[in-house]
Amino acid sequence: LLASTLAIAPIAAMAADLTIGFSQIGSESGWRAAETTVTKQEAEKRGIDLKFADAQQKQENQIKAIRSFIAQGVDAILVAPVVATGWDEVLEEAKDADIPVVLLDRTVDADKSLYLTAVTSDLVHEGRVAGEWLVSEMGDQDCRIVELQGTTGSSPAIDRKKGFEEGIAGHDNLQIVRSQTGDFTRAQGKVVMESFLKAEGGENICALYAHNDDMAVGAIQAIKEAGLKPGEDIKIVAIDAVPDAHKAIAEGEMNATIELTPNMAGPALDALEAYLASGTEPEKWIQTESKLFTSEDDNQAIYDMKKDLGY
Ligand code: GZL
């Protein structure tokens, strides 16, 4: 027992000395806020000194923050990359400084040697599950779909769109008639849904697919203001499974959501500690689970459980 305890001590000591920079995208959605809360909790649990930088959804602010972390000589860097491109140069700089980088919840179009690992869900799979749910819901009924895309150029927006189209492929009764970014926010989700309703006529829209719940919650407001019943006149499926999505489903105003865990940092920090302590190379992708929730689930109970988790 003593030997094993002593073996743990140095790692614990190592963790106590770790300083890690976290370049967070912003607080554009409830899910993002929860990820920030959980990341700070996970660092605290490990005795890690976490340097936090909020980029207000601007890539140049993330690049500045990463350069600042490099100048500070942090032990490692966590990045949730707002868009998929434009990271090569700054990731090269981190590599030259021998500082490992771990990606959270989004991926980048850069050589995999430029980051230690990416902790994300299967974003294409999430979109496919959403499409397949709508196929099962609509059967052979015609359904004109509008789509609220995530942030333009982000890996979730690209992959969730791709997956959804795969999910509805071969079912020609399901057609995407409008598709536009709502930048993952409630405010933009409402504004863009208002434009869809105006352009198409609410009675001609059968379903909304939103790349995250926050845009769906904004769209629900617009649908109500247009005198229509969200969840009935217009079916709504989205992704994240934030508390307000479970609440909307419990109230019959939304129909389905796919859960994205806000705890990407746990697996990320475990991989970093193992790498820094003993050079253990993790897989390049640490995949988190995705779970579909519908009106069949006890959404009120899930809302009550999730509502205090920092969303
Ligand atoms: C997906 C993540 C997305 C969430 C949104 O992995 O990057 O960013 O689905 C958030 O809520 O804005």
Residues whose N, C-alpha, C, O or C-beta is under 5 A from the ligand:
A	BS01	GZL	E28 S29 W31 R32 D105 R106 P156 F184 H211 N212 I239 D240
